[in-house]
Amino acid sequence: MNKPVRRQKPIAVDDPSTDGIELGKRLIRLSDDRGLSLAEKLANSFYRMTWSTPLHAMRLKGKYPLKLLAVPDDEIMGDARAGKAMRAGHFLFRGLKQPIEDMDYARINQPAEFQDYIHSFKWLRDLAVAGTRDQLAPLAEYILRGWLAAHAETPSEPAWRADNAAWRILFWASYAPFILSSGDLVYRSLVLNSIARGARHLDRSADKAPAGLDRITAWAGIVAAAILLPGGEPRRIFGEAGLKRALEHGIYADGGIISRSPLEQLDTIMLLGMLRSTYDARREEMPGFISQTLEKMVAALLGLVMGDGSIGSWQGSAPIDPEYLRSVVQMSRVRTRPLRQARDWGYQRLVAGQTTLIVDAAPPPVARLSAGGCASTCALELSDGKNRIIVNCGGAALSGAMIPQDLARGLRTSAAHSTLVLADANSTAIMPDGALGKGVQEVELDRQEVAQGSRLEIAHDGYVRRLGFTHRRLLLLSQDGRELRGEDMLLPAQRRKKPNAADYAIRFHLGLDVEPTLTADRQGAVLRLMGDSSLWQFRVSEGTLEIEESCWVDGAGRPHSSQQLVVTGTATSGGASVGWLFKRSG
């Protein structure tokens, strides 16, 4: 067995094994990180309190920039519906509406994600697709004037939180023609000075941002400001050094982000792509460490793409528009093939024929990164060409008008994923405050290429402490991709007293276009794929098979009614073993 990996310490960046499949056994351990300590929380709170003091105000003072040295291109198309809504007089975000005229930018009475959408100025991308610059610039200036009146002088959260401040620099620069076309010199000076003040604020706050996307974004904002404002060479050296540290601590060696969220992976690639455009706008060469990170991140993200061209539903994410995904990858300038095995990021990709199988083969994120983390260890997703057969519910990170907080919490549970659930409990506890608690600490992984196809065996200890069982899942995808054989085992944990009997449920959430019909013996089901009328058969060796209602969330955060196959039974004190088969007919 290979040396165990502590998930907070990625393996060396130049490890050649990350380019292919590393066969054999490995033990993946979750770190003992229990989140921010009380002392850390108090220190961060005290630091934010200093933002309103004269000392911090002095730190933000400096030369007034007279212009931006370049305007970077933003190659990502915005949401046309959101842009049209702004022209009609209101912001639109995940189904939530807010009239622009009534907006109090000092206290936005909307969910946190909506507030971040406003303060980051990501809405400029959406507005830009709704008309010409001459048509839209007055509206963009009107909104920006309102925001500046509330936030230009005194930093506060969430407006000046490090990630929002950094996104704002990037979007203000990319859409400068929309916000700096005014003939009002006082207003133009205020906007340019706000960019400079934001950069000085980030100089001191970037390393205090949470590791991962937020900290990487903060340092990217510093680098962008250094490149685009006059006299930025010292800040550029400082910013590139900080960005390199943030990437080393926030991205695993296989290219996956430490939060394990595909949506955050996509946002990080988009961020670095926008930073690349900033270098290009000044005809400067981007440091090699950024290019190398982008290459690994794109390969890891493509490793989660199903047959329909979109990502799977992992760690709160949902399948996003394939065109948007392609545009982000294109902006990165990276051309690579999907990563088939991301051991540290935690996803295994098996492909045979036109069948794609993705498996979560790692513990959930560590405590301080678990805001949208899911109890999904050992879950799988399966597609046949463009047809999604087995999915996870997904969408927990897309809360909005259509996904209230209670539903978002439910979407994080083990039962919302295609895996085994024991005693109706999560493999990793979800605490009342939304953090992940005790559960999966170790995952044993063994991947082999055998004569019959690709073999994957995963075991986790999420139920050992509470119920005394180890869950082991064995998967075998045939060489032609027409059969997926599986076995779910509940094994009494060693060095523990004999466990009590417990009920289990093995859930397979079905794609929207899958129509299931139980067989007469109720030990199987016929799955008709409505996309091309092909058929798959499902058979199970033990337990009782039922078809139940389910829920699937699309990339826009809209929940859809769906169905699931549920195999139920009871594990005795000696354990249980349930074999099952998905087989393509015809």
N, C-alpha and C positions, 0 to 999 in steps of 0.2 A: 504494500500500500504506500502511495506517495505521501510525502509530508503534508500534514493538515495545513489548510490555508485559513488565516484569520482575515475575515472579509474587509476589515478596515485598513489592511495593508496589502495593496495589490502586488502581484508578482512583478518582476523586473520588466521594464518597458520593452526591452529587446529580446524577450523570450520568444524563440522561433516557434514554439509549439502552439502559440496563439493563432497561427496562420492556418492550421488544419485541425484534424481530429486527433486528440491525444487519447489513445485507447488505454483501457485498464481502470483500476479502482482509484478512487480518491475520496478523501473525507473533507467536506467543506464545513467550517465552523463559523457560527455567528460570533462576533466579538462580544465582550462583556459590557459594552457601552450601554449604560442605563439612561442616556439622555443627559441634558444639561443639569449640572448640580445646582443646588440652591445658591451657592456662591457665584456660579457663572450667571445664573438668571439675575441675581441682584446687581452684579457688575454691569451686565448689559442694560439693565433698567436704569442704573445710575448714569451710564454713558449717554443714553437717549435723553435723560433729563438735562444734561449739560448742553444740549443743542439750543436751548432757549437762553443760555447765559451769554453775557458780553464776551467771555473768553472764546466761545465757539464762533461768535460773530466776527471777532478779530481774525480768527483762523481762516474765515471765508473771504477776507478782503484781499485785494490784489489788483493787478493791472486790468483795465477794461479792454477786452479784445475789440478790435475795430471791424473784423470780418472773420468768416470761416475761410480756410485756405482751400477747401474743396467741398464738393457735394457728392457723397457716395451714392451709387445706384442701389436701389432696393429691388431685387428681381422677383420678389415674392408677390403674387397677386393677392389683394385684399378680398374681403367678403363683400360682394356687391350688394347683398341685402342690407348689411349693416351700413354701408355707405349711403344707399338710397334713404334709409331711415334717418340718417343725420341730416340729409338735405331736406327731409320732411319735418325735421324739428326735434328729433329725439335720438338718444343713444340706444342701441340694440345690442344686447350681449346675452347669449344663451337663453333667448326667449324673454329676457327681462328688458323693460323699456324705462327710460328716464328722460323726461322733457328737458331739452337743453336750456330753455328759458328759465326754468325753475331750479336749475342746478346750483346747489350751495357747495362749492368746491372745498370749503373748509370742513364740511361734515356731509359727506356723501352717504345718504341713507340707502345703501345697497349692500349685498354680500361682499365679502373681502375680495373675491375674484373680480367682481365688477369694478370695485374701487381701483384695483391694480390696473385694469384695462384703461381707466381714465388717466391715472397718474403716470403710467408708463408711456402714454401717448401712442400706444399701438393702434389706436383707432385712426391715426393718420393714414395708415396703409389702406384701411377700409374706405376711408373718405376719398382717397386718391383715385379709386376706380369708378367713382360715381359721377364724373364729369371732367371738365377741363380745369386747368389751374386758375384761369380768370374767373370761372364760376365758383370754385371752391375756396380760394384763398381768403375771401372775406369771412366765411364761416369759420375756417381754421383759426384765423386771427382773433375772431370774436371769442372763441372758446379759450384760446391761449391767454387772452387778456384777463378773462375771468379767473383762470387758474393762477396766473401771476399775482393778481390782486390778493389771492388767499395765501399763497405759498412762497412768493419770491423772497420775502424778507427773512422769515423765521422758519428753519427746518422743523418738520414734525413727521410723525408716522401716520399713515403709510406713505405719504407723498414723497418723503425724502429717505425712505428705507433704501438701502444700498442698491438692491436690484432694480427698483423703480427709477432711482436717480440715473443709473447707468443706461437702462433702456431709453430713458428720455433723451439722453445725449445722442444716442444712435439714431433715434427716430427724428429728433429735431434736425440733425445734420442731413439725413437722407431726404427729408421733406422741407428743407430750408426754403425752396421756392414758394411753398404754400404759406409759410409762417413769417417769412422775412421779405415779402414783396411790398410791404407797406412803405409809404413815403414818410411816415412818422418816425423821425430819427430817435426820439426819446424811447419809443416802443422798441425799435430795433436794437438800441443799445441795451435795454433791459433784458431782451431775449439772449443776446450774446453774453452779457454779464452773468445771466442765470446759468448758462452752460459752464462758464469758468468757475462760478461758485459751486456748482454741482460736482465739478472735477475735484476741487479742493476738499469738498465734503467727503468724496470717495477716497481721497488720499489717506484719510484717517479712519474711515469706517469699513473699507473693503474687506480687510482680514477679520472683521467682527461678524460678517455675514455668515450664515450657515454654510458648511462645506457642500460642495456640489454645484448645482446650477446657479444658485444665488451668488456665491462667492466668485465663481467664474465670470458671471455677468458683471459684477462690480468691477473686477479688474479689467475686463474688456472695455468698460466705459472709460476707465482711466486712460487706457492705451488709445482709444478713439479720440478722446479730448486732446491728448498729447500730439496726435498726428494732425488734427484739424485746426488747432488754435496756434497762433504765432508763439514762438519761443518755447515750444514743448519738448525739446530734446531731453532735458533732465527728467521730466515726468515720463517720457517714453521709456527710458532705461529702467526707471523705477517700476513702471506699469508692466513692462514685459517680464521682468523678474517675478513680480507678484502673480501675473497670469500663469506663468510656468508652474509656480508652486501650487496655485489653485487647481490647475489641470492634473498635476501629479497626485494631489490629495482627493480630487473629486471624480477622477476617471480611472477605472480599473485598467490593467495592462492589456486586456483583451478589447478595450474600447467602450465598455459599458459604463454608464454613470452609476455612482454608488447608491442612488435612491432606487435603482432598478426599474425606474419608470420609463417606458418607451416615449411617452409624451415629453418628458424632460430631456430625454436623449435627442428627440427631434428639435426641441427648442435650443438645445446647446449647439447642435449642428447649424441651425439657422443663425444663432448668435455669432458663431465663428465665421460663418459665411458672410454676414454683414460686416464683420471686422476685416475680412479679406477685401471686401469692396472698399473699405476705408483706406487700406494700404494701396489698392489699385488706383483710387482717385488721386492719390499723391504720387503715384508711380514709384512707390517704395516697395521693397521686397519684404514679404511677410516672413517672420522667423520660421525656421524649419520645424521647431517643436509644435507649432500650431498646425502646420500642414500634416505632420505625422499623426497628431491626435485626431485630426479630421478624417484621415484615411481609416484609422481604426474604428472611429465612432460610426462612420457610414457603413462599414462592413458589418459591425455589430447590429446596427439598426436593420439593415437589409436581412439579417438573419432571422428577424421576427416577421418578415413579410409573408403573407399567405398567398395562395394561388390567384386571388382577385387583385393583387397589387397593393394591398394595405396591410398595416400591422395588426397583430392580435390584441386581445383585451387582457393586458397584464398590468398589475400594480396600479389599478385605477384608470388605466388608459382605455381607449376605444378605437375602433378602426376609423382612421381619418381618410379624407378624400385622397384617392391615389394620385390625382393631379397635383395636389398640394405637396404630397410626399415627394413626387418626382421633381417639383420645382425647388424644394429645399436641397435635395441631393444634387441637382444641377448647379445650384448656387455655390455649393461646396467645392465644385470643380474636381470632385473625386469620382473616379471610375473604378469600381471594384466588384468582386463577387460577394454574395452573402457569407457571413461567418457561420459555419455549421456548428461550432461548439464554442460557447462563451462560458467557460467554467466559473470564472470569478463573478461575472455579471449574472450568471445563473441560469442561462437558457440553452437548451439542446435542440438542434434542428436536424430532423431526419427527412430526407427526400428520396422518393423512389417512384419512377414513372411520373404520373401527374399528381401524385399524392404528397402532401406536405404535412409533417407532424412537428409541432413545437411543444416542448415540455418544460415546466418550471422545476429545475433541479437544484434549488438552493434555499436557504432560509430567507425569510422576509428581510427588509432593510433594518439596519440598526435603529435603536430607539429615537435618536435625535433626527433621523431622516424619515420617520414613519408616518408623517401626517396623512398620506394617502395610501400607506402600505396595506397589503392584503394578505390574508392567511391562505395562500394559494399553493403551498409546496406540494409537488407531485401532480399538479393539475396539467391538463393537456388541451391542445386545440388541433383539429384535423380538417384539412381541406382536400377536395378532389377537383383539380383544375380551379375554376373560378367559384366553385360551390363550397361554402363553409358547412361542414357536416357537424363537427363538435366545436363548441365555443365556450368561452366564459362570459358571464353577464357583463362585466366591465363597467366603465363609466363613473366609478366612485369619485374621480378627480374632476368631474364635469358638472358639479352641482350648480343649479341655476333654477330657472322658473319651472322646468320639467323634472328636475331631480332635487327634491328637498333633502335636507340634511339627514333625516331618518332613513330615507331610501339609500342615500349615499353610504351610510353606515352599513346597511344590509348588503350592499354590493361589495363590501370588503370581506365578507365572511367566507369561510371555507365552503359553505353550502351554495354560494354564488359562483363556484368554480367547478370544473369537471374533474372531480377527485373524490376520494373516500372521506366521509365524515363519520366520526365515531361519537356515539352518545350525544348526538346533536350539538357537539361542541366544536369550536374552532381549533385548528391545529396550532395556531398562535392566538393568544387572547387579544381581544380588542377592548381597550379600557374605556371607561365612561368619558374621559377627556379626548378620546380619539387616538391616543397613542397605542402602540402595540406593546403587549405585556409578555408574560412568559409563554413559552411554547417551543417551537422548533429551534434548537440550538445547533444540531449537527445533521448533515445530510451526507449519506454515503452514496457515491455515484460509481457505476461501472458500465462503461460503454464498450461494445465489441462489434466487430464486423464478422459475421459468421456465414456459413454456406447458405442458410435460409434468408439472410438479409441483415438488417441492422438491429442489434439487441441493446436495450437500455434497461438497467436495473437501478432503482432509486429507493432509498429508505430514509425515513426521518423519525426523530424522537419527540415529535410534538405532543403525542398522547402518553408518553412514558411516565412523566411525573404525576399526572392526574389519574390515568386509567391503567397504566401498566403494560401498554401494548406499543410495539413498534409497527409503523405502517410501511410495508415494502411493496413497491409496484414494479412489475416486470412487463416490459413492452418489447414486441418483436414485429418490425415492419418488413414485409416480404420484399424481395428484390424487385418485383414488378409493381409494388405499391398497391396491390389489390387486396391485401389482407393486413389487418392490424390485430395481432393477438396480444392479449393482456391478462395479467393475473394480479389481483390485489390480495395481499396477505397481511393478517394481523398476528404478530408473533409476540408471545410473552417476553417482556424485557428481562435480560439477565440481571442477576444480583438484586432481584426484587422479589417480594413475596408474591404468591400466586394471585393474579388479578381476578376481579369479579367479571362475570359475563356482562356484555354490553352490546347494545344494538348498533348496527352500522347502516349507512346508506351510501351507495356508490352512485354519483350523479354524473350524467352526461347531458349537458345542456346542448340543445340542437340549434343549428342555424335557422334563420328566418324562413328560408326556402326549403326546409326539410319537412316532409309530411310523414309522420310515423304511424304504423298500424301494428298492433300486437298480433302475434301468431296465436293459433288456437290453444297451444299448450302453455301459453303465457311464459315461455322461457326465451322468447325472442321477439324481434320486431322487424318489419320491412320498412326501410327508409327511402321514400321517393324524393329525389332531388328535383324540385320544380324547375330549376334553371334549364336542364337538358333532359329531364325525364329519366335519368339513369337511376338505378336501384342499388342500395346497399342493404345487406342483411346484418342483423345484430343477434348474437346468441350469448346466453349466460349459463354457467354450469350450476350455480347454486343461488339460493335466495328467491325472492319474489320480485318480478318485474312489473312496473307500472309506468304509465305515461302521465306526467303531471305538468301543470302550468309553470312557465318560467318567464324571464324577462331578459331582454338584450338591449344594450344601449349603443346607439350609433355615434359617429364621430362628432355630430352636432349636439350631443347631450340629450337626445330624444330617446326615451325608453319605448320598446316595442314588446308586445305580448308574444311569447314564443312557448316552446314545449321542451320537456326534458325526459330522458329515460332515467328511472330511479330503480336501482336494485337494492332491496332491503333484506336484512337478516340479522342474526344474533351471533356474536362471537362468544364462544364458551371460554372458560378459564384457560383452556389449552390453545385458544386462538381460532382463526378462520382462514379459509382460502377460497377465493372466488375467481374462476377463470371466465374470460369473455372474449368475443371475437366480432370484429367488424370486417365484412367481406363484400367486395364489389361484385354484383351480378351482371352476367351478360358480357 
